[in-house]
Amino acid sequence: MFRFSSCVVVYGCAVVMTVCLGGCKPEAQITQYSIPKPEKIQLPPPENLPKSASGKDATTASRPERMLGAIVSGDDKFWFFKLTGPIDAVGARTDEFRAFLMSLRFAGKDEPQWTLPEGWRQQPGSGMRFATLLVGDAPPLELTVIALPNAGGDLTEQILANINRWRGQLTLPPISAEQLSKEAEKVTTPNGLEITVVDYTGVTKGGGMMNAPFAGGMGMPGIGAAGALPPIERDSGPAAVKYDTPEGWQPGKVGGMRKAAFTVSEGDKSAEITVIDLAGEAGERLPNVNRWRGQVGLEPISAEELAKSMQQVEMGSLKGDYVELVGPESAGKPQTILGVIVDHGGKAWFVKLQGHSEVALAQKAKFESFVKSVRFE
């Protein structure tokens, strides 16, 4: 049975919203909430946007865009609903988007069901997409529906990481949990569903980032620098990896795509180590590293910057790409990620340590020894 723990909603300007997800009754009391105005940034005038060879705005040029989206979290999965496009076109669909969200319900296989607003069309899912909804015409906007596993741990941190990923897609800097609580409003519906409401308008980076496969296209290759969703993790069968467990690491939750997991603590501070395998095309380095950077409060970097900071580490006969990402000390709970990505057997393998910076950095030598001990069969 799907059990909601929270829902993050990103949409519209200042509105009054009535929320009734998952089986509202007509006679039920309706509670109204004031939704904060969207965050704005100074947008460049259209004449300053890059032009294509034909003189028209290039499809891969930086451009102003607006994002409406929602994150619904359950015990095992996060469900992402995101509508992006030109500011005016998306703004004209805010009421329809809200109506769509109010129709969401989960039943059966814990998969979402909904009622499409008039004129919306649904296309089947492909790759990591559960479904694509076409909104309007000439050309239609796309609303993507994507499921990602709930990795466990602090729910707020996972939500914040995804919000910062969205902000990065619009060239907005990452925010802290404290800033999120100030700029967003959390409300609770009559049926107990928690909702955090925000709204983002910004400028995409060049290269078609907002339409990159993880963010808005089908499949996985060709992801933009900061626009990648974390790749969906699929069950890939029995474990096919061996390793030497460092002293002091405690067994963690394993199963499905998690081939190994450990936790390590120092007082009230902790870190988690995981070994995960995904489809090979999910291993593109830059989008994954920028996703990790967002999780620890760092801004995305370019491919050139990544090449300077990424090291190679030996893993038996293989060589993995290793990054050390230390979050800012100013954060309330500074986070660090030590991450390795290696390709083997048509899959991308992710070996990662993530946790409080004091613990993560104290465990760095053990993590590197652990990485070198990993053997694939």
C-alpha positions, 0 to 999 in steps of 0.5 A: 500500500502506498503511504505518502510522507510528503508532497512537494509542489512547484507551480503558479503565481500567488493563488488560493489552492484547494487540495484534495488528493487521493479520493476527496468526497464532495461533502468534505470540508475544503481548506484554502491556503495562500501560495507564495508568489514565484521566485523571479530573477532578472531575465535577459532581454530576448534580443540578447539571447544567442541566435542560430545560423538562420537568425532565429533563437537557437533551440539550444540557446539559453532562454527564459523558462518557467517550471511547474512541478511536484514531488510526491514521496512514499516509502519506496519511491519519489514521483516527479511531475514536472512541466517546463517551457516558455514563461507565458505558455507555462503560466497559462496552464497553472490552473490546469496543472493544479487540477491535474495534481488534485486528481492524483491518486495511488492504488493497485501497484502503487502507481499514480492515476489521474484525470487529464484536463481537457485537451491533454494527451497521454503518451506511454512511458519509455526508458525511465519515464512512467508517462509523458503528458502533452499539454496544448498544441503548436508545439505542445508542452510536455509534463513528464512523470518519473519515478525514482527510488526513495534512498532512505534517510532524511526526507527533507534532505532528499527533497531539498536535493531535488529542489536544488537540482531544479534550481540548477536547471534554471541557473538558480543557485542552490539553497539551504534547508533554512532558506527553503523553509523561508521561501516556501510554504508548507501546508497540510491538506484535510486528509493529512497530505503535506505540501511544500509550495514553491515556484521557479522562473529562470534561464536555462543554460545553453545546449538544450539542458531543459530538454535533456533526456533525464530532464525532459526527453526520452531515454538517457544519453546526452544529458546536460551539465546540470539538468540531469535527474538522478538516474532511476535505479532498477533491480538488476538481479543477484549481486555480482560484486565482492569487496573487503569491508573496512573495520567499523562499517555496519551493514546497511539496507541492501536489495535490488539495485543496492549490491552493498550498503554500510553505515558508519557513525561518530556520535550523532554524525553519520555517513552511508556507503552504497554500491549500486549498478544502473544501466550503462547509459546512466553513467555519464559523469558530468550530470551525475557529479553535478547532481551530487554537487547539488546534494551537498550545496555546491554549484554545478561545474563545466566539463572542463572543470570536471576534467581537472577535479576528477581522479582515476582510481584502480578497481582490480583491472578497471579504472573508476572516476573518483570525485571528492565533493565537500559541502560549504562549512556554512551549512547547518549540517555540512555534507561531503560525498566521495563518489566513484563511477566505473563501467563494467559489464554494460552497466554503470557502477556507483560506489559512494560515501555520503554523510556529515563532512566530519565523518566522511572525511575521517573515513576517506582512507577506508573508503578508498581502500574499500573502492580498490577492493571491489571485484566484479564477477 
